[in-house]
Amino acid sequence: MAIPSNISGFSVIPILYNSSTTHYLYARSHTSKSDSHKVLPEGRTLFLVNLPPDATERELVMFFKHSGTVEKVIFDFDVKEPQHDDSDSEEEEESMEEEAADEQPRKRRKTQKDKSAVPLIIPLPSRPLRNFRKTGSSAYVIFLDSSSLDRALASTSKPRAWPTSPEELYGLAHYRALYDSLRPPLDAVRAFADSSVEVHEYELAKSKQKSKYRKGEAIVDEDGFTLVTRGGAYGKTLGGGVAVASKRFQRSGETARNRSHKKEKKEKAGFYAFQKAEKQRSDLMELKRKWEEDKAKVEKLKAARRFKPY
């Protein structure tokens, strides 16, 4: 059965994986009504559908090499307009930071060198593998000139071999490598865990250094009382009525006066027999009182009623 060369405006491009496997791409010239012409120029952009799940940019460039030079390949919906303002602002910020670093005194730079190096997390070993996309994904192939696009759409009759690389893994070899990469050796896992804990401890120590209350410094609260942090056997400041700040105050900066006191436990109602009897008696008296009030209201309404025929 012959394969049609054109389906719903798309040109059919057959590709060969091997002698028994044929895959079909569907291509047409890209036309857009939106403002994406800056990223996807019309007349030079080829829109492809039904790409292989593991297709890469290099393979598409090699596949259309006979048609012309490929400038760029954009997969799926990763089309983003270039933003020049952000790049300019980032460059300006970097230049300002460099100038500020040059203005710093030499003594300060020496102290920074003496500080301990910031620990880094040792990553787990990973092997670069091919990224799999969803089946039937699309891509935009941008050529340098419009003639290359015309040649790519014209040469769709004969199937051509899909480019492969001996360095990359395909088929079962890919999944075996993925299985091995997800199960690293124990030494690598131990190094990753130890470095992560070291970075966490370093960040905790750094946050404590930035705290408002430091060990050994006198602290004055809102009421004007001087509190002393634990700096020695008797603290830093001596005198009558001066207390030593607790560790909870050093962490949160909250005094005992600001903390809300726990409410005293109330006695449970109806726990004893005489409480139940008193409650029943009071409820009965309240019910009788409301009944008498309602009875009086009814008698008052009856007395106010008169016969009015017209």
Backbone as a ProteinNet text record, in pm:
[ID]
protein_1_A
[PRIMARY]
MAIPSNISGFSVIPILYNSSTTHYLYARSHTSKSDSHKVLPEGRTLFLVNLPPDATERELVMFFKHSGTVEKVIFDFDVKEPQHDDSDSEEEEESMEEEAADEQPRKRRKTQKDKSAVPLIIPLPSRPLRNFRKTGSSAYVIFLDSSSLDRALASTSKPRAWPTSPEELYGLAHYRALYDSLRPPLDAVRAFADSSVEVHEYELAKSKQKSKYRKGEAIVDEDGFTLVTRGGAYGKTLGGGVAVASKRFQRSGETARNRSHKKEKKEKAGFYAFQKAEKQRSDLMELKRKWEEDKAKVEKLKAARRFKPY
[TERTIARY]
84.7	0	88.2	63.1	145.1	105.7	205.5	183.4	163.1	55.3	34.9	145.5	177.5	283.8	236.2	104	50.5	-78.3	-88.9	-208	-247.6	-364.5	-419	-318.4	-247.4	-151.6	-14.8	6.6	136	204	331.8	411.4	459.7	449.6	489.6	637.4	716.2	859.9	887.7	913.5	944.9	1091.6	1115.7	1252.3	1269.6	1391	1422.3	1506.8	1458.2	1539.6	1629.7	1573.3	1648.3	1573.1	1613.5	1553.5	1406.9	1361.2	1223.3	1135.7	1190.5	1114.9	1116.7	996.7	981.5	893.7	936.9	862.3	831.2	719.9	676	666.6	730.3	718.2	622.8	554.8	461.6	511.4	533.7	597.8	520.7	526.8	472.3	543.4	527.9	588.6	511.6	582.8	520.2	462.8	336.9	269.5	200.8	217.6	162.1	99.8	-15.6	-83.9	-43.9	26	65.4	198.4	255	381.4	503.3	486.2	598.8	689	662.6	746.4	888.3	907.9	1043.3	1127.7	1065.9	1137.4	1129.5	1012	990.9	966.1	1070.1	1051.8	978.7	881.6	808	895.7	876.1	956.1	1084.3	1124.4	1246.3	1223.2	1099.7	1070.3	989.4	1035.5	966.8	902.6	771.7	696.9	685.8	735.1	735.5	643.2	572.6	481.9	516.5	484.2	507	656.3	730	872.3	893.6	1004.4	1037.7	1053.8	1015	1022.3	1162.3	1266.1	1402.8	1480.7	1412.7	1481.3	1554.4	1674.2	1754.8	1775.9	1826	1852.3	1960.4	2062.8	2171	2119.4	2031	1979.2	1894.7	1815.2	1735.7	1824.1	1929.7	2022.6	2089.7	2132.5	2196.1	2097.1	1970.1	1871.6	1839.7	1833.2	1800.9	1926	2041.5	2165.1	2170.2	2109.2	2110.8	2028.1	1932.5	1848.9	1915.5	1995	2060.1	2105.5	2155.7	2207.8	2092.8	2087.4	1984.7	2039.2	1965.6	2008.5	1975.5	1853.4	1809	1694.5	1680.3	1570	1501.5	1369.2	1290.5	1187.6	1190.2	1099.4	970.6	860.8	730	693.4	655.3	608.1	707.8	838	942.7	975.1	879.2	903.8	896.3	1003.3	1008.5	1073.3	1011	1065.9	1191.3	1291.1	1414	1387.6	1447.5	1432.1	1567.5	1583.6	1711.5	1725.6	1614.3	1621.7	1678	1634.9	1682.7	1831.6	1878.4	2021.1	2104.2	2052.4	2125.5	2132	2017.5	2015.9	2108.7	2113.2	2201.7	2347.8	2381.4	2519	2554.3	2458.9	2484.6	2505.7	2423.2	2438.8	2573.7	2616.3	2745.7	2859.3	2850.4	2955.6	2958.9	2839.3	2834.6	2893.8	2865.6	2922.6	3074.4	3127.5	3272.1	3334.8	3270.4	3322.9	3320.8	3212.6	3204.9	3312.7	3340.7	3445.4	3582.9	3603.8	3732.1	3749.5	3640.3	3648.3	3666.8	3647.9	3663.8	3809.2	3832.4	3971.5	4040.3	4173	4250.7	4236	4223.9	4212	4088	3979.1	3855.1	3868.8	3940.9	3959.8	4041.5	4140.7	4221.2	4137.9	4048.2	3963.5	3870.2	3823.2	3735.8	3810.5	3938.8	4016.3	4041.5	4055.1	4084.3	3965.4	3843.8	3725.1	3724	3658.1	3649.9	3567.2	3606.1	3538.3	3396.7	3308.4	3169.1	3159.4	3100.5	3089.5	2992.2	3018.9	2933.8	2884	2768.4	2709.6	2775.1	2823.7	2884.3	2771.7	2751.4	2636.5	2656.5	2546.3	2550.6	2598.3	2669	2716	2598	2604.8	2497.2	2558.2	2495.3	2541.5	2447.4	2498.9	2409.1	2335.5	2203.8	2120.1	2027.2	1968.4	1875.9	1745.5	1692.5	1565.1	1450.1	1354.7	1238.9	1123.1	1061.3	943.4	818.8	703.9	579.4	567.2	493.6	474.7	397.4	443	376.3	413.4	528.5	569.8	605.3	616.9	642	771.1	817	939.9	936.7	1014.2	1031.5	1177.8	1200.8	1335.7	1352.1	1444.4	1465.9	1590	1573.4	1684.8	1740.6	1858	1920.4	1854.3	1800.5	1736.6	1610.9	1526.5	1399.6	1419	1527.5	1550.4	1573.1	1635.7	1656.5	1523.5	1428.2	1295.6	1225.4	1237.4	1173.2	1233.6	1365.5	1428.5	1388.1	1370.3	1329.6	1189.5	1099.9	963.4	954.1	1047	1040.9	1093.1	1197.5	1259.6	1196.4	1069.5	997	951.2	993.1	941.7	1017.6	1149.1	1227.9	1257.8	1243.9	1279	1429.9	1469.7	1611	1638.8	1761.6	1799.4	1806.6	1763.6	1770.3	1913.7	1972.8	2113.4	2127.9	2232.3	2261.9	2406.9	2436.5	2571.4	2617.2	2739.7	2786.6	2808.2	2823.6	2846.6	2719.7	2603.2	2477.3	2417.5	2335.9	2274.6	2132.4	2092.4	1959.1	1897.7	1764.7	1693.5	1718.2	1746.1	1764	1887.7	1991.5	2113	2082.6	1991.8	1953.6	1887.4	1796.5	1725.1	1815.7	1914.1	2009.4	2095.8	2137.1	2215.9	2132.5	2004	1916	1896.9	1883.8	1870.3	1994.6	2112.6	2236.8	2253.5	2211.8	2227.5	2134.2	2020.3	1927.4	1969.1	2071.5	2120.7	2270.8	2311	2454.7	2519	2651.7	2720.6	2704.9	2725.3	2704.1	2802.4	2925	3022.9	2975.7	2918.1	2869.4	2749.5	2661.1	2545.5	2590.5	2692	2743.2	2806.5	2883.6	2945.9	2840.8	2735.7	2627.8	2554.7	2525	2454.3	2540.5	2669.7	2758.6	2774	2789.5	2803.5	2674.8	2558.9	2431.5	2415.5	2451	2443.4	2540.7	2659.2	2758.4	2709	2646.7	2591.8	2479.3	2394.5	2284.8	2338.2	2438.1	2495.6	2563.2	2625.4	2689.2	2584.4	2471.2	2365.1	2303.8	2290.6	2239	2334.1	2464.3	2561.9	2563.8	2545.7	2544.3	2421.6	2305.9	2184.3	2194.7	2264.1	2281.5	2371.6	2469.8	2557.5	2483.6	2380.3	2303.4	2195.2	2182.7	2078.5	2099.2	1991.1	1995.4	2060.1	2035.4	2089	2206.2	2321.3	2441.8	2484.5	2559	2602.8	2704.6	2683.1	2776.2	2749.4	2640.5	2608.9	2486.5	2490.6	2377.5	2260.3	2139.7	2017.7	1920.5	1860.6	1761	1627.2	1527.4	1396.6	1312.7	1184.4	1095.1	1068.6	1070.9	1043.4	1166.4	1281.2	1400.5	1486.2	1452.3	1532.1	1645.7	1761.1	1878.6	1882.2	1886.9	1897.8	2038.2	2084.7	2221.1	2216.7	2286	2295.2	2398.2	2394.8	2484.1	2623.8	2711.7	2846.9	2952.4	2915.9	3015.1	2947.8	3022.7	2966.5	2863.4	2888.9	2797.1	2737.6	2759.5	2709.4	2803	2761.3	2846.7	2825.2	2697.4	2663.6	2621.8	2675.5	2641.2	2555	2471.4	2387.4	2261.1	2195.8	2073.2	1959.6	1878.1	1759.5	1786.9	1908.1	1941.4	1937.1	1854.3	1838.9	1918.9	1938	2011.1	1909.3	1929.4	1834.6	1839.7	1724.6	1716.1	1751	1770.8	1801.5	1682.9	1561.7	1442.7	1439.8	1483.6	1489.2	1595.8	1707.7	1812.2	1764.5	1679.6	1632.2	1522	1421.6	1303.6	1298.2	1373.9	1367.6	1239	1170.4	1041.1	1058.2	1019.1	1031.8	916.3	929.5	825.6	697.6	709.2	588.5	503.7	572.8	498.1	429.5	478.1	417.1	283.1	188.1	54	52.9	-3.9	-10.6	-118.4	-94.2	-191.3	-314.9	-430	-555.3	-571.8	-623.3	-645.9	-759.5	-745.4	-846.2	-974.3	-1084.7	-1214.2	-1269.9	-1348.2	-1409.3	-1519.3	-1523.7	-1620.2	-1761	-1852.2	-1991.9	-2062.8	-2141.1	-2215.4	-2133	-2021.7	-1938.3	-1991.4	-2044.1	-2098.1	-2250.4	-2310.8	-2455.8	-2532.5	-2482.9	-2556.8	-2554.7	-2448.1	-2445.2	-2552	-2571.8	-2676.5	-2813.9	-2839.6	-2969.8	-2997	-2895.6	-2913.4	-2940.5	-2870.9	-2892.3	-3034.3	-3084.6	-3220.7	-3323.5	-3300.5	-3392.7	-3395.8	-3280	-3274.6	-3338.6	-3319.2	-3382	-3533.8	-3585.5	-3730.6	-3789.9	-3721.9	-3770.4	-3771.3	-3670.1	-3663.5	-3774.8	-3808.4	-3916.3	-4051.1	-4075	-4200.4	-4214.3	-4103.4	-4108.2	-4143.8	-4084.4	-4115.9	-4259.6	-4311.8	-4450.6	-4547.9	-4521.7	-4606.2	-4602.5	-4485.9	-4477.7	-4558	-4549.3	-4626.2	-4776.6	-4815.6	-4957.4	-5011.1	-4931.4	-4974.3	-4988.7	-4898.7	-4907.9	-5034.4	-5071.6	-5193.7	-5317.5	-5327.9	-5441.4	-5452.7	-5338.2	-5338.5	-5389.3	-5353.7	-5400.7	-5550	-5601.9	-5745.8	-5825.1	-5777.3	-5849.3	-5852.3	-5750	-5743.3	-5823.5	-5879.5	-5953.5	-6096.7	-6148.9	-6286.7	-6351.2	-6492.2	-6567	-6579.5	-6532.5	-6536.2	-6597.2	-6732.3	-6795.2	-6759.5	-6733.9	-6704.3	-6560
-119.7	0	124.6	212.3	332.4	436.4	500.6	605	737.8	813.2	942.1	1040.6	1127.5	1224.4	1346.3	1367.2	1484.4	1445.8	1483.9	1454.9	1582.8	1639.2	1758.2	1872.7	1891.8	2002	1969.6	1850.8	1809.5	1715	1738	1648.9	1531.5	1410.7	1289.6	1263	1251.9	1226.2	1090.9	985.3	852.8	846.4	786.2	766.3	619.9	570.4	430.4	418.8	339.4	305.3	186.7	89.6	-25.6	-77.5	-191.6	-243.7	-281.1	-306.2	-350.8	-248.2	-134.9	-36.3	97.7	150.1	279.4	369.7	492.8	593.8	710	778.3	885.2	1016.9	1119.2	1255.9	1332.3	1431.3	1516.6	1659.8	1722.6	1854.2	1950.5	2077.7	2186.8	2315.4	2414.6	2544.8	2613.9	2674.8	2737.4	2872.8	2894	3023.7	3054.8	3178.1	3215.8	3353.4	3369.1	3498	3579.7	3517.8	3588	3659.9	3709	3783.7	3693.3	3562.6	3470.4	3473.1	3566.7	3571.6	3615.6	3678.6	3718.2	3595.7	3495.2	3373.3	3270.5	3259.9	3163.5	3240.2	3276.4	3356.3	3277.7	3340.4	3275	3265.2	3157.1	3133.5	3057.4	3043.9	2970.4	2863	2851.1	2760.5	2642.1	2523.6	2398.9	2342.9	2317	2262.3	2111.6	2035.7	1889.9	1833	1724.5	1655.2	1506.8	1437.5	1293.6	1261.9	1338.8	1311.9	1184.7	1115.9	1003.1	1051.4	972.6	1018.7	1055.7	991.1	1017.2	1102.5	1176.8	1260.6	1374.7	1405.7	1513.7	1622.1	1736.1	1846.3	1809.4	1738.8	1698.8	1606.7	1513.3	1420.4	1492.6	1591.6	1666.7	1751.2	1808.5	1887	1797.3	1678	1585.4	1532.2	1514.6	1458.4	1556.9	1686.5	1788.1	1856.8	1795.7	1857.3	1864.6	1768	1767.9	1881.8	1935.9	2045.7	2181.3	2197.4	2325.1	2332.7	2449	2469.1	2499	2427.7	2448.3	2545.4	2652.7	2753.4	2712.4	2661.6	2628.5	2529.8	2450.5	2355.3	2382.8	2400.1	2426.6	2315.7	2244.8	2133.2	2179.4	2114.2	2131.6	2279.1	2322.8	2459.9	2541.4	2519.6	2594.3	2725.7	2780.2	2904.5	3020.4	3094	3210.2	3325.6	3441.6	3559.2	3604.8	3655.5	3701.2	3823.2	3828.6	3939	4006.3	4121.9	4190.7	4276.3	4326.4	4416.3	4345	4220.4	4147.4	4121	4086.5	4059.6	4184.4	4298.8	4423.7	4457.9	4441.3	4473.7	4380.9	4250.7	4158.3	4197.3	4239.8	4282.7	4405.1	4500.5	4619.3	4583.2	4491	4450.2	4383.9	4299.3	4234.5	4335.8	4437.8	4539.7	4620.3	4652.2	4726.8	4644.7	4513.2	4429	4422.2	4417.6	4415.6	4545.3	4660.4	4787.8	4795.9	4746.8	4749.2	4659.8	4548.4	4460.6	4526	4604.7	4673.9	4781.1	4843.9	4950.3	4899.3	4771.5	4718.4	4729.9	4759.8	4770.1	4634.4	4638.5	4514.8	4432.4	4499.3	4426.6	4339.1	4393	4316.5	4194.1	4209.2	4095.2	3986.3	4024.5	3926.1	3847.2	3918.4	3848.8	3750.9	3787.5	3695.8	3571.4	3584.4	3468.5	3375.5	3435	3352.4	3268.6	3311.2	3236.5	3097.9	3005.4	2869	2866.2	2778.4	2768.3	2715.3	2761.4	2718.6	2574.9	2484.1	2344	2330.4	2235.6	2208.7	2064.6	2044.2	1910.4	1831	1714.3	1626	1554.5	1580.7	1520.3	1371.7	1303.9	1161.6	1143.9	1037	1015.8	992.8	1058.1	1044.9	1035.6	958.2	939	1012.3	1095.2	1167.4	1071	1072.5	984.4	1068	1003	1070.1	1102.3	1220.9	1262.5	1213.3	1145.7	1095.1	1192.7	1225.7	1312.4	1227.5	1294.5	1221.7	1183.9	1079.5	1032.8	1135.7	1157.4	1252.9	1396.3	1421.6	1558.6	1632	1763.5	1847.9	1925.1	1988.9	2067.8	2169	2276.4	2379.8	2378.1	2357.5	2357.7	2486.8	2572.2	2703	2694.2	2719.7	2719.1	2860.3	2867	2998.1	3073.1	3001.8	3067.8	2990.8	3055.8	2995.9	2882.4	2885	2776.8	2643.4	2645.9	2521.9	2462.4	2548.7	2500.4	2435.6	2495.3	2437.8	2301.2	2288.3	2158.6	2053	2093.2	1995.7	1942.8	2029	1984.3	1909.5	1932.4	1867.2	1724.8	1698.4	1565.3	1477.4	1440.4	1357.9	1224.9	1189.4	1066.6	942.8	946.9	829.5	830.3	716.2	710.9	720.6	794.9	812.2	759.8	718.8	660.1	769.2	733.2	826	827.7	944.1	947.9	894.2	817.8	761.6	790.6	783.4	808.1	687.2	637.5	520.7	552.2	680.7	717.4	710.6	729.1	729.9	590.2	569.2	438.1	436.7	324.3	308.8	179.9	176.5	54.4	4.4	-125.5	-189.2	-137.1	-99	-45.4	85.1	164.6	289.6	261.2	165.6	136.5	67.2	-9.6	-68.7	40	137.5	248.4	333.2	351.3	425.8	351.5	221.2	138.7	152.3	147.1	158.9	298.4	403.4	540.5	569	499.8	519.3	441.6	360.4	282.5	305.5	422.5	452.7	368.1	357.2	279.5	344.1	263.7	311.3	420.9	414.8	519	655	657.7	784.3	835.9	743.9	784.6	839.7	775.6	822.2	960.7	981.6	1112.4	1219.9	1186.2	1282.7	1317.3	1216.4	1241.1	1322.4	1288.6	1360.9	1507.2	1531.2	1669.6	1748.8	1682.9	1752.5	1793	1703.9	1736.2	1848.2	1846.2	1950.6	2086.6	2090.9	2217.8	2267.1	2175	2214.2	2272.4	2209.7	2260.7	2396.1	2413.1	2541.5	2652.7	2623.5	2724.8	2757.3	2656.8	2683.2	2772.5	2743.7	2826.8	2969	2982.3	3115.2	3194.3	3126.9	3196	3237.9	3158.5	3196.6	3318.7	3331.1	3447.2	3575.7	3567.7	3685	3718.7	3642.9	3665.5	3798.6	3858.2	3987.7	3975.4	3865.9	3844.7	3748.7	3793.2	3712.4	3676	3570.4	3519.4	3614.9	3647.8	3733.1	3880.6	3923.7	4064.9	4097.6	4214.8	4258.2	4295.2	4257.6	4280.3	4358.2	4460.9	4542.5	4515.6	4471.9	4440.6	4566.3	4549.3	4663	4740.1	4673.6	4739.7	4809.3	4799.3	4865.7	4781.5	4655.7	4568.7	4507.1	4496.9	4439.2	4289.9	4216	4071.1	4030.5	3922.7	3877.2	3738.9	3724.6	3591.8	3508.8	3380.6	3290.8	3298.4	3369.5	3384.6	3333.8	3290.5	3242.4	3196.1	3186.6	3137.5	3233.1	3367.2	3465.3	3556.1	3524.8	3611.1	3728	3819.6	3932.9	4050.6	4077.7	4192.2	4143.6	4207.1	4170.1	4279.4	4243.2	4341.6	4277.4	4342.9	4286.9	4295.1	4191.4	4190.5	4162.4	4129.7	4100.5	3950.5	3905.4	3762.4	3721.2	3591.8	3536.1	3490.3	3533	3498.9	3350	3293.1	3150.4	3124.1	2997.5	2960.7	2985.5	2973.9	3001.4	3147.6	3239.1	3380.4	3406.1	3335.1	3352.5	3307.1	3205.2	3155.3	3242.5	3277.1	3347.8	3494.2	3537.5	3675.9	3709.7	3612.1	3630.6	3612.7	3715.5	3709.4	3632.7	3604.3	3527.7	3608.1	3743	3825.5	3821.3	3808.5	3807.7	3674.6	3570.3	3439.4	3430.4	3379.2	3365.7	3250.2	3276.1	3172.2	3070.9	2949.1	2843.8	2865.4	2844.8	2861.4	2747.8	2784.6	2683.6	2591.2	2466.8	2368.1	2391.9	2402.1	2421.6	2286.9	2295.8	2174.1	2128.3	2002.4	1949.3	1961.2	2012.2	2027	1891.2	1860.8	1736	1615.5	1640.2	1526.5	1457.7	1541.1	1486.9	1476.4	1393.2	1370.6	1496.1	1572.3	1692	1798.6	1798.4	1894.7	1861.8	1734.9	1696.3	1733	1709.2	1741.8	1891.6	1972.8	2117.6	2166.2	2106.9	2148.4	2113.9	1994.4	1957.8	2049.5	2084	2171.7	2311.4	2363.7	2497.4	2498.2	2389.5	2382.3	2376.6	2303	2293.3	2426.8	2500.4	2631.7	2729.5	2721.9	2810.9	2777.4	2649.5	2609.2	2657.6	2647.8	2696.5	2847.3	2918.5	3064.2	3105.5	3040.1	3073	3036.8	2925.5	2886.6	2990	3042	3145.2	3271.9	3309.1	3428.1	3409.8	3293.7	3269.6	3268.4	3213.4	3210.2	3350.9	3438.9	3577.9	3648.8	3620.8	3684.1	3641.5	3512.5	3463.6	3530.3	3543.4	3607.7	3753.7	3820.1	3961.4	3976.5	3882.9	3889.1	3861.8	3767.4	3739.3	3859.5	3930.2	4047.2	4161.2	4172.6	4282.3	4253.9	4130.8	4096.9	4146.8	4216.4	4269.1	4227.6	4226.3	4186.2	4306.6	4292.8	4399.4	4343.6	4355.4	4297.3	4368.9	4504.1	4579.7	4621.7
0	0	0	-97.4	-112.7	-7.3	47.8	147.5	74.8	104	37.2	74.2	-20	4	81.3	88.8	157	228.8	357	437	510.7	474.9	542	545.6	436.3	429.3	484.5	538.2	591.7	492.8	467.9	384.1	468.7	412.5	484	456.7	565.3	553.3	616.7	539.4	598.2	641.2	756	805.2	842.2	827.7	854.2	979.8	1077.1	1192.8	1159.3	1091.3	1040	917.9	868.6	745.1	760.5	884.3	905	978	1017.5	1095.4	1024	996.8	929.3	1014.8	1032.3	1108.1	1014	1040.7	952.3	1028.3	971.2	1020.7	931.4	989.5	914.8	927.8	811.9	810.9	722.2	759.4	677.3	715	630.7	657.8	769.5	860.9	979.3	942	980.2	965.9	1097.8	1145.6	1275.5	1265.5	1337.3	1342.9	1465.3	1559.2	1681.4	1659.4	1771.5	1765.5	1774.3	1748.8	1759.1	1635.9	1539.2	1419.8	1451.4	1568.7	1607	1641.2	1702.8	1738.9	1627	1561.6	1453.7	1324.4	1252.2	1130.1	1021.4	958.8	851.5	726.8	651.3	531.4	558	685.2	719.7	825.1	876.1	986.6	936.4	969.8	935.3	1061.7	1054.4	1168.8	1151.9	1250.6	1245.5	1351.7	1317.5	1409.5	1406.4	1516.9	1531.5	1534.7	1614.5	1630.3	1711.8	1692.3	1781	1924.8	2022	2161.8	2207.5	2149.6	2193.6	2094.5	2009.2	1910	1979.5	1931	1986.7	1880.8	1926.6	1834.2	1733.2	1779.9	1688.6	1579.2	1612.6	1512.4	1407.9	1451.3	1353.6	1262.9	1318.8	1236.6	1133.1	1174.3	1080.5	977.7	1018.4	924.8	812.5	844.1	742.3	689.5	708.8	661.6	509.3	441.6	294.9	237.2	315.8	265.8	283.3	387.1	413.3	558.4	593.9	729.1	824.1	934.9	1036.6	1140.5	1163.7	1260.7	1403.8	1425.5	1560.6	1553.8	1661.6	1675.7	1809	1806.8	1927.7	1940.7	2054.3	2075	2142.3	2103.9	2167.6	2177.7	2298.6	2317.5	2398.6	2372	2442.5	2373.2	2301.3	2228.5	2326.7	2339.8	2428.9	2355.1	2370.8	2305.4	2377.5	2304.4	2370.7	2455.6	2571.6	2664.5	2681.9	2613.6	2616.3	2741.6	2794.2	2909	3030.5	3054	3170.4	3162.3	3041.9	3027.9	3052.1	3001.2	3022.9	3170.1	3240.1	3382.5	3460.4	3422	3490.7	3470.4	3346.1	3320.7	3403	3415	3494.6	3641.1	3694.4	3833.5	3856.4	3760.3	3775.9	3774.9	3686.5	3682.4	3811.2	3867.5	3993.1	4107.5	4109.4	4213.5	4203.1	4079.3	4062.6	4111.4	4081.5	4128.1	4280.1	4341.4	4487.7	4549.3	4483.3	4535.9	4525.8	4418.7	4405	4510.9	4554.7	4652.7	4794.9	4818.7	4953.9	4997.9	5124.6	5172.5	5172.8	5173	5166	5293.7	5407.2	5533	5532.8	5478.7	5477.1	5388.5	5279.8	5190.2	5259	5337.4	5407.8	5508.1	5578	5674.5	5605.1	5485.3	5412.8	5368.3	5334.6	5293	5410.5	5530.2	5646.1	5689.1	5651.9	5692.3	5627.6	5694.8	5642.5	5514.9	5425.1	5296.3	5314.9	5230.2	5236.6	5188.1	5265.7	5221.2	5105.8	5022.1	4906.2	4911.3	4851.4	4846.1	4734	4768	4667.9	4594.1	4465.4	4394.3	4371.7	4351.4	4318.6	4175.2	4147.1	4008.9	3915	3802.1	3703.9	3564.7	3481.1	3343.3	3250.2	3158.7	3066.7	2975	2983.8	2902.3	2815.1	2720.7	2628.7	2701.5	2672.9	2731.7	2644.1	2706.5	2634.2	2648.3	2539.8	2538.6	2513.5	2522.4	2498.3	2351.2	2324.2	2187.4	2106.2	1981.5	1894.6	1923.7	1983	2012.1	1883.8	1894.4	1777.4	1796.7	1688.3	1692.8	1578.8	1597.1	1494.8	1451.5	1322.2	1265.7	1186.9	1229.9	1167.5	1080.1	948.1	852.7	836.8	775	752.1	638	538.1	423.5	385.3	304.9	263.9	164.3	84.5	-12.7	57.5	175	249.9	293.7	332.2	370	251.6	131.9	12.7	-21.3	-6.3	-36	66.4	193.2	295.5	268.9	219.2	189.8	58.8	-33.9	-164.9	-159.3	-79.3	-77.5	29	5.2	103	46	-74.9	-137.7	-89.5	-88.8	-52.7	97.1	163.9	307.2	326.5	427.4	458.7	598.3	620.6	749.3	856.6	974.5	1088.8	1144.5	1162.7	1208.6	1350.5	1371.9	1504.2	1540	1669.3	1719	1799.5	1777.7	1854.8	2001.9	2036.3	2176.3	2259.9	2197.9	2271.3	2277.8	2382.8	2405.5	2352.4	2294	2238.2	2290.5	2290.4	2322.4	2464	2475.7	2605.5	2678.3	2604.6	2668.1	2742.8	2688.4	2755.3	2890.5	2893.5	3017.5	3119.9	3073.5	3166.9	3231	3152.5	3207.5	3302.6	3270.6	3360	3491.4	3485.8	3607.4	3695.9	3634.8	3711.9	3770.3	3697.9	3747.9	3865.5	3871.2	3982.6	4107.1	4098	4212.1	4226.4	4277.6	4290	4398.4	4400.7	4504.9	4642.1	4747.2	4884	4922.1	4871.4	4901.9	4851.5	4731.8	4676.9	4756.5	4798.1	4877.8	5013.4	5075.2	5205	5191.3	5086.6	5065.8	5042	4966.7	4942.3	5071.7	5155.3	5280.5	5377.7	5390.7	5481.5	5439.7	5310.6	5263.7	5282.5	5267.6	5288.6	5434.8	5526.8	5669.5	5704.2	5644.8	5670.7	5622.9	5507.4	5456	5545.4	5593.5	5682.2	5813.6	5871.8	5995.5	5972.9	5859.4	5828.8	5818.6	5754.4	5742.9	5878.4	5967.9	6101.2	6179.7	6172.8	6243.8	6188.8	6058.4	5998.7	6040.8	6053.6	6097.8	6243.7	6328.3	6467.5	6481.6	6393.5	6398.4	6364.5	6282.2	6244.5	6345.8	6454.3	6553.9	6624.7	6669.6	6737.4	6874.2	6945.5	7080.3	7071.5	7123.7	7120.6	7261.3	7267.6	7395.8	7459.1	7589.8	7661.5	7650	7583.6	7568.2	7652.5	7717.9	7799.6	7709.7	7753.3	7675.3	7760.9	7703.4	7772	7706.3	7787.7	7732	7721.6	7686.1	7665.7	7794.3	7909.5	8037	8094.7	8029.1	8077.5	8168	8189	8274.7	8192.8	8256.1	8190.6	8215.8	8107.8	8116.2	8076.5	8132.4	8108.1	8045.5	7934.5	7873.3	7947	7928.8	8001.3	7940.7	8007.4	7956.8	8050.9	8171.9	8266.9	8393	8503.4	8629.7	8686.4	8674.6	8730.4	8623.2	8496.5	8392.6	8368.3	8280.7	8246.5	8338.9	8377.4	8460.3	8597.5	8704.8	8841.8	8902.8	8999.8	9067.2	9114.8	9211.2	9264	9165.3	9160.4	9075.1	8929.9	8892.3	8753.3	8733.5	8642.9	8618.8	8496.8	8484.1	8370.5	8266.9	8143.2	8036.4	8007.3	7984	7954.8	7808.8	7777.8	7639.7	7547.6	7602.9	7522.4	7479.5	7568.9	7533.8	7427.3	7434.1	7333.6	7196.5	7191.3	7062.6	7006	7089.8	7040.5	7078.4	7181.5	7225.9	7296.9	7354.8	7420	7570.7	7647.5	7792.6	7853.4	7984.7	8052.7	8066.5	8068.6	8082.1	7956.3	7843	7717.1	7692	7754.1	7731.5	7802.8	7735.1	7792.8	7892.8	8011.8	8114.2	8078.6	8119.9	8094.5	8179.8	8121.9	8194.8	8295.9	8410.4	8512.9	8471.1	8506.1	8467.9	8546.3	8474.8	8538.5	8585.5	8691.7	8744.1	8648.8	8621.2	8527.6	8583.5	8498.7	8540.6	8532.2	8634.2	8637	8672.8	8738	8775.8	8901.9	8998.1	9122.3	9112.7	9203	9199.7	9240.1	9340.7	9382.8	9273.9	9188.8	9077.8	8974.9	8948.8	8854.1	8908.1	9039.7	9099.1	9095	9127.8	9123.2	8981.9	8884.7	8746	8700.4	8737.9	8700	8766.6	8895.2	8966.7	8903.3	8869.6	8808.5	8670.3	8595.2	8463	8475	8574.5	8594.4	8635.4	8725	8766.5	8649.6	8565.2	8449.3	8351.4	8336.2	8245.4	8296.6	8430	8486.9	8471	8489.8	8477.3	8334.1	8235.4	8096.5	8062.4	8125.8	8098.1	8153.4	8273.3	8331.4	8247.6	8195.2	8110.2	7982.1	7921.4	7799.5	7828.9	7944.7	7982.4	7999.6	8060.7	8079.8	7946.4	7851.6	7719.7	7647.3	7659.8	7593.4	7652.4	7785.9	7849.2	7807.2	7790.4	7749.5	7606.3	7520.7	7382.1	7372.8	7459	7458.2	7505.3	7605.6	7658.3	7558	7473.6	7377.1	7251.7	7236.5	7114.9	7122.9	7021.5	7016.4	6884.1	6888.9	6771.2	6675.8	6550	6449.9	6322.4	6304.9	6185.8	6057.4	6063.5	5941.8	5939.1
[MASK]
++++++++++++++++++++++++++++++++++++++++++++++++++++++++++++++++++++++++++++++++++++++++++++++++++++++++++++++++++++++++++++++++++++++++++++++++++++++++++++++++++++++++++++++++++++++++++++++++++++++++++++++++++++++++++++++++++++++++++++++++++++++++++++++++++++++++++++++++++++++++++++++++++++++++++++++++++++++

